[in-house]
Amino acid sequence: MAENAFIKLVPSSAKQSVTLDELKKLFTYYKEITSKTGTQVGWNYDESAFPYEIKETPEGKGDWFYLNSTDPDRYRAIAVAVGKEAVETDEGTPAIQPYVQITLPDGATAGDKGKANEFCKFLAKKFQAELHLFNGRIMYYNPRK
């Protein structure tokens, strides 16, 4: 059964919307910064830190993409999507809240789950968002009152 984590862009987040193209750029940036770390320590760390290629299917165009593993022995895939949900504000008024959904499809490995958690934390820090992890716990990277 697939597992989901959500990065929710709450009112105090740094961004109030996100697109798939922005997410692809952030994953590319993540790969760049981890390769620089590898260069500093003299190890090819970028292949271990981001063992995926960004792929998009015709049926998912504009709605979602997936990260396909370049190391099939340890990893399989992670799906990434954006969406919006109706929520109620603290004042009781309805509002629309954007989110990023990270999905571990059936057949995902423990390695995929570990990498997905890393990516979720990275994205939540970048957006100063509320992170709802796979295990149901919530991490707050957004400024709180």
N, C-alpha and C positions, 0 to 999 in steps of 0.2 A: 504494500500500500504506500502511495506517495506521501511524503512529509513536506510541510510548508513552513517557511519563516517569512515574516513580513517586516518591512522597514516603512513605518508610517510617518508621513510628513505632517506633523502636528502644527498648530498655529505658531509655536515658538521655534520651529525649525528654520534653518538658514535658507532653505528653498521651499517653495510652495507647490512646485510641479517638477516633474522629471520625465524625460523621454528615453526611448530605447537607445537613440544615438548618444545621448549623454552617458548612459550606462556603459555602452561599448567603449567610449572614450575613457571612462574611469577604469575599466578593466585593462585597457591598453596602458594607461598610466601606471596601474598597479604592477603590471609586468615590467615596465621600464624601471620603476623604483626598486623592485626586487632584484633586477639584473644588476643595478648599480651597487646594491648591497653585496651581491656575489662578487663583483669586481673588487670591491674593497677588501673582502676576506680571501680572495684568490680561489673562489669556487664557483662553478657554473650553477648558481642558485636559482636563476630564473626558470629553468626547466622543472625544478622541484617546487618552487613557490607557486607557479601558475602552469600546471601541466594540462592546459586546455587550449582549444582553438574556438573562436567565436563562430558559430554557424547559425544560419537563418534558413528556415524552410519556407516554401511558397505559401503554405496554409497558415504559418505563423507571422507572416510579413506584417510589420506594424504593431503586432500585439505581443509577441514574445520571441526570444531567441534562446539558443542553448549553448552551453559550453561543452564541447565534445573532447574527451580525453585523448591526449597524445601518448599516454602510458596505460594501455588497456589492462595490464596486470594489476594495477593498483587503483585505478579510477575508471569511471564510466561516463557520466554526464550530470549536468546541473542545468535546470531550466530557469530562465529569468523573464519576468513579465512585469508590466506596469498596469495599474488600474486605479479605480476610485470607488469609494464606499460612502454611503450616507451615515453620518454620525450625528450625535446631539452634543452641542457645546455645553460648557459649564453653566451658561445662562439658560439652557433648555431650548435653544433654537436649533433647527436642523442645519447641517452644513455638509459639504462634500470634502472628503479627505483623500488625497492621493496616497498611493503606496507602491512599493516595489515588492514583488513576490518572488521568493527564491524557492524552487521546488526540487526535491530529490525524487526522481522517478523510481518506479519499481526497478529493482536490480542495482540500485546505487550502492556503492561500497561505503565502509566506514571512513575510508580516505576522502570520498566525496563529501561526506557529512562534515568532516573536519575542515576541509577547504571551504565549504559553503558557510560554515560558521565564521571563518576568517574573513571571507568576502562580505558577509552581512555586517560584521563589526566595522570593517573598513568603510563601507558605504554609509552606515549609520553615523559614523564620526564625520564623514565629509558633509552629510546633509544636516547634521545636528538633529537627528530624528529619534524616534522611539522604535526600538528593535524588539520584535516579538519572536523569540527563538523557537526552534523546532520542539523543544521540551515544554513550551508554554510559558516559560519565564520571560520577563520583560526587562530590558536594559534601557536606561534613559540617557541618551547623549544630547538631548535638547535642554536648553536652559529652563530651569524650573523655578517656580515662585518660592 
